[in-house]
């Protein structure tokens, strides 16, 4: 699995070999990495050098370390970018409007892809979330279901990069303006407007209407931005 590299530029070389083995499938999601000693011997490097790389991969969310149980590749490789991207976005948290613009662009793309890839099972799950959203009375519950709906659309789009960046952008928005979705759901007029947008968006995706799906998501994102700005003003 690993080849000799020596100590010079050991970090980059160790990292490169681990990533290559993940890409080729030699190391699989959820699978165990060889013991540190075995990896060090295979690559001709020191155990501390291997440990340094594993620690970096753990911070990135690619590797999970179990005390006394070894190191494992994360079982959700499709979401490992969320942590690093969230950190990057937080370092630029003064740019909320730009963050929302990024999110809107990504949401439009997920709507387009979802309309192309939606399966009968996806249709059932989308309609179930809509039904639960319609029946929910608590603003916090409705806010959570709103989030689930957008996550489901992103999952249907079946693009891990889009999903990770979108989720990170969404997390940043919530961390800066806590309870954005609940705020919108508290206002009856805005809640009805958003519910109608959700309904039309889902119908467009279910019908495979790419143009309508993109248009509905664009309208929805413009509405969300409007209420975010309103909420920011109220919070001072």
C-alpha positions as CSV (number, residue, x, y, z in Angstrom):
1,X,0.0,0.0,0.0
2,X,2.8,2.4,0.9
3,X,6.3,2.9,-0.6
4,X,9.6,4.2,0.7
5,X,10.0,8.0,0.8
6,X,12.6,8.9,3.3
7,X,12.5,11.7,5.8
8,X,12.9,14.7,3.4
9,X,9.6,16.4,2.9
10,X,8.1,13.5,4.8
11,X,4.9,15.3,5.7
12,X,3.8,16.0,2.1
13,X,4.9,12.6,0.9
14,X,3.0,10.7,3.6
15,X,0.0,12.8,3.1
16,X,0.1,12.2,-0.6
17,X,0.3,8.5,-0.3
18,X,-2.6,8.3,2.2
19,X,-4.8,10.5,-0.1
20,X,-3.8,8.5,-3.1
21,X,-4.8,5.3,-1.4
22,X,-8.2,6.8,-0.5
23,X,-8.7,7.9,-4.1
24,X,-7.9,4.5,-5.5
25,X,-10.1,2.7,-3.0
26,X,-7.2,0.9,-1.2
27,X,-8.3,2.8,1.9
28,X,-12.1,2.8,2.1
29,X,-14.5,5.1,4.0
30,X,-14.9,3.7,7.5
31,X,-11.9,1.4,7.0
32,X,-9.0,1.1,9.4
33,X,-5.6,2.5,8.6
34,X,-2.5,0.3,9.2
35,X,-0.8,0.8,12.6
36,X,1.5,3.8,12.8
37,X,4.5,1.6,13.2
38,X,3.6,-0.4,10.1
39,X,3.0,2.8,8.1
40,X,6.3,4.3,9.2
41,X,8.3,1.2,8.3
42,X,6.6,0.9,4.9
43,X,7.4,4.4,4.0
44,X,10.8,4.6,5.7
45,X,9.8,7.5,8.0
46,X,9.6,8.0,11.7
47,X,6.4,7.3,13.7
48,X,6.2,11.0,14.8
49,X,6.1,12.0,11.1
50,X,3.2,9.6,10.5
51,X,1.5,10.8,13.7
52,X,1.8,14.4,12.5
53,X,0.1,13.7,9.2
54,X,-2.7,11.6,10.9
55,X,-3.3,14.5,13.3
56,X,-3.7,16.9,10.5
57,X,-6.1,14.6,8.7
58,X,-8.0,14.2,11.9
59,X,-8.4,18.0,12.2
60,X,-9.6,18.1,8.6
61,X,-12.2,15.4,9.4
62,X,-10.7,12.8,7.0
63,X,-9.4,10.5,9.8
64,X,-11.0,9.5,13.1
65,X,-8.7,8.5,15.9
66,X,-10.1,6.0,18.5
67,X,-8.1,5.9,21.7
68,X,-6.6,2.4,21.9
69,X,-8.4,1.4,18.8
70,X,-6.3,2.9,15.9
71,X,-7.1,5.3,13.2
72,X,-10.0,5.1,10.7
73,X,-11.0,6.8,7.5
74,X,-14.2,8.8,8.1
75,X,-17.3,6.9,7.0
76,X,-18.6,10.2,5.5
77,X,-16.0,11.2,3.0
78,X,-18.6,13.2,1.1
79,X,-18.9,15.7,4.0
80,X,-15.3,16.0,5.2
81,X,-14.9,19.5,3.6
82,X,-17.6,21.0,5.9
83,X,-15.2,21.5,8.8
84,X,-12.4,23.2,7.0
85,X,-14.8,25.3,4.9
86,X,-16.7,26.4,8.0
87,X,-13.5,27.5,9.6
88,X,-12.5,29.4,6.5
89,X,-15.9,31.1,6.3
90,X,-15.8,32.1,9.9
91,X,-12.5,33.8,9.4
92,X,-14.3,36.0,6.9
93,X,-17.5,36.3,9.0
94,X,-17.8,40.0,8.3
95,X,-19.0,39.2,4.8
96,X,-22.4,37.8,5.5
97,X,-24.0,39.1,2.4
98,X,-21.3,37.6,0.2
99,X,-21.8,34.3,2.1
100,X,-25.5,34.4,1.3
101,X,-24.8,35.1,-2.3
102,X,-22.5,32.1,-2.5
103,X,-25.2,30.0,-0.8
104,X,-27.8,31.2,-3.3
105,X,-25.6,30.3,-6.3
106,X,-25.0,26.8,-4.9
107,X,-28.7,26.3,-4.0
108,X,-29.7,27.1,-7.6
109,X,-27.2,24.6,-8.9
110,X,-28.5,21.9,-6.5
111,X,-32.0,22.6,-7.7
112,X,-31.0,22.2,-11.3
113,X,-29.2,18.9,-10.6
114,X,-31.9,17.6,-8.4
115,X,-34.5,18.2,-11.1
116,X,-32.3,16.0,-13.4
117,X,-31.6,13.2,-10.9
118,X,-34.7,13.0,-8.7
119,X,-35.8,9.3,-8.3
120,X,-39.2,8.0,-7.1
121,X,-37.7,7.4,-3.7
122,X,-36.5,11.0,-3.6
123,X,-40.0,12.2,-4.6
124,X,-41.5,10.3,-1.7
125,X,-39.0,11.7,0.8
126,X,-39.4,15.3,-0.5
127,X,-43.2,15.0,-0.2
128,X,-42.9,13.6,3.3
129,X,-40.8,16.5,4.5
130,X,-43.3,18.9,2.9
131,X,-46.1,17.2,4.7
132,X,-44.3,17.3,8.0
133,X,-43.5,21.0,7.4
134,X,-47.2,21.7,6.7
135,X,-48.3,19.9,9.9
136,X,-45.6,21.4,12.2
137,X,-46.8,24.1,14.6
138,X,-43.6,25.0,16.5
139,X,-41.4,27.6,14.7
140,X,-38.3,25.7,15.8
141,X,-39.7,22.4,14.3
142,X,-40.6,24.2,11.1
143,X,-37.2,25.7,10.9
144,X,-35.5,22.3,11.3
145,X,-37.7,20.8,8.6
146,X,-36.9,23.7,6.3
147,X,-33.3,22.8,6.7
148,X,-34.0,19.1,6.1
149,X,-35.7,20.0,2.8
150,X,-32.8,22.0,1.5
151,X,-30.4,19.3,2.6
152,X,-32.4,16.6,0.8
153,X,-32.4,18.7,-2.4
154,X,-28.6,19.0,-2.1
155,X,-28.3,15.3,-1.5
156,X,-30.4,14.5,-4.6
157,X,-28.0,16.7,-6.6
158,X,-25.4,14.0,-5.8
159,X,-22.4,16.3,-5.8
160,X,-20.3,16.0,-2.6
161,X,-18.4,19.2,-3.3
162,X,-21.5,21.2,-3.7
163,X,-23.1,19.6,-0.6
164,X,-20.1,20.3,1.6
165,X,-19.6,23.9,0.5
166,X,-23.3,24.6,0.8
167,X,-23.6,23.1,4.2
168,X,-20.6,25.1,5.5
169,X,-22.1,28.3,4.1
170,X,-25.4,27.5,5.7
171,X,-23.8,26.8,9.1
172,X,-22.0,30.1,9.0
173,X,-25.2,32.0,8.3
174,X,-26.9,30.3,11.3
175,X,-23.9,31.0,13.5
176,X,-23.9,34.7,12.7
177,X,-27.7,35.1,12.6
178,X,-28.9,32.5,15.0
179,X,-32.4,31.1,14.3
180,X,-32.8,32.6,10.9
181,X,-35.3,29.9,9.8
182,X,-37.3,30.1,13.0
183,X,-37.5,33.9,12.7
184,X,-39.0,33.6,9.2
185,X,-41.5,30.9,10.4
186,X,-42.7,33.2,13.2
187,X,-44.0,35.7,10.8
188,X,-47.2,34.3,9.4
189,X,-47.1,36.2,6.1
190,X,-43.5,35.3,5.4
191,X,-44.0,31.7,6.5
192,X,-46.9,31.4,4.0
193,X,-44.7,32.9,1.3
194,X,-41.9,30.5,2.0
195,X,-44.2,27.5,2.2
196,X,-45.6,28.3,-1.2
197,X,-42.1,28.7,-2.6
198,X,-41.1,25.3,-1.1
199,X,-44.2,23.7,-2.7
200,X,-43.5,25.1,-6.2
201,X,-39.8,24.2,-5.9
202,X,-40.5,20.6,-5.0
203,X,-43.1,20.2,-7.7
204,X,-40.6,21.6,-10.3
205,X,-37.9,19.1,-9.1
206,X,-40.3,16.2,-9.1
207,X,-41.5,17.0,-12.6
208,X,-37.9,17.2,-13.8
209,X,-38.4,20.8,-14.9
210,X,-34.9,22.3,-14.7
211,X,-35.8,25.8,-15.7
212,X,-38.7,26.0,-13.2
213,X,-36.6,24.5,-10.5
214,X,-33.8,27.1,-11.0
215,X,-36.4,30.0,-11.1
216,X,-38.2,28.8,-8.0
217,X,-34.9,28.5,-6.0
218,X,-33.7,31.9,-7.2
219,X,-37.0,33.5,-6.0
220,X,-36.7,31.6,-2.7
221,X,-33.1,32.7,-2.1
222,X,-34.1,36.3,-2.8
223,X,-36.8,36.0,-0.2
224,X,-34.4,34.5,2.4
225,X,-31.9,37.3,1.8
226,X,-34.7,39.9,2.3
227,X,-35.7,38.4,5.7
228,X,-32.1,38.0,6.8
229,X,-31.5,41.7,6.2
230,X,-34.7,42.5,8.1
231,X,-33.6,40.2,11.0
232,X,-30.1,41.8,11.1
233,X,-31.7,45.3,11.5
234,X,-34.0,44.1,14.3
235,X,-31.0,42.6,16.1
236,X,-29.1,45.8,15.8
